[in-house]
Amino acid sequence: MTVACRVLIVEDEMMVAMLVEDMLVDMGFIVVGPAYRLGDGLRLAKSETLDVAVLDVNLKGARSFPIATVLTERGIPFVFATGYGTTDV
């Protein structure tokens, strides 16, 4: 039996979060969240069983870097999904 990969989505734009969620579900992943705010993302990053995460950098003016720190401490890989260029991150 194969266990589906659990993916945390942290994205403040509801339509973008829903699009990413739909794509991941269509590929067979289990979506955790999405979290739309820093506090919600931190709570899920600390408490949920996760295999990977997709983090928007800017969450209504707050940076998602504290979530990335929690994920790093837990050994959970993540990617930043953002419209910023590499020099802005």
N, C-alpha and C positions, 0 to 999 in steps of 0.2 A: 504494500500500500504506500502510495506517495503522499507526503504531507505538503500542502501548498505553502509557498513562501509568504510570510506576513510582512507587509509593506506599510510603514507609517508615511502618511502624506501630511505635510505642513505647508499650507498655501492660503493666503488671505483673500484671494479672489475666488468667490464661490464657483463661478462658471469654469475657471481653470481647474480648480480642485475636482469638480465633477467630471470634467473631461479626462483628467489623469486617472481618476478612480475608475471610470468606465473602461478605459484602455487596459488598465491593470487587471480588472476583473475579467475582461474578455480574454486575457492571456492566462487566466487561471490563478492569479494571485489573490490573497486575502488582504483587503485593505483595512488598515487601522486608522481611524479618523474618518475624514480629514479633520485636522485641527486648523482653525482659522486665526488663532492668536498665539502669541508667545507662551503665555501661561498654560494654555491647553496643550500645546505641543510639548512643553517641559513635563507636564504631568504624564502624558502618554509615553514619552521617551523614558521616563523613570520607572513606570509601572507595568508596561505591556511587554509581552513576549514578542520580539521583533527579529526579523532577519535582515532588513535593510530599510532605509528611509529616504524620502525625497523631500528636500527642504527648500522652500523659497527663501531667499536671503532677507528680503524686506517684508516684514509683517506689519502693515499699517504704521510704518515708521520705526518699528523695533527690529533689530537684527536677530536672526535665528541662530547666531553663533553659540549662545548658551545651550541650545538643544544639541548642536553638533558636539559640544564638549561632553554632555551627558552620554551621547551615543558612543563617542570615542572611549570614554571611561568604561562603558559596558561592552566594548569590542564589537559594536554594531556598525557595519559600513553604511555610508550615506553619500548622496550626491546633492549638490546645490543646483537647483533649477531656477534660473533668474534671467531677466532681460539685460542685466548689467554686463559690461565688458569685464575682462579679467583684471584690468587695472582698478576697477571699482570695488572688487571683492577683496 
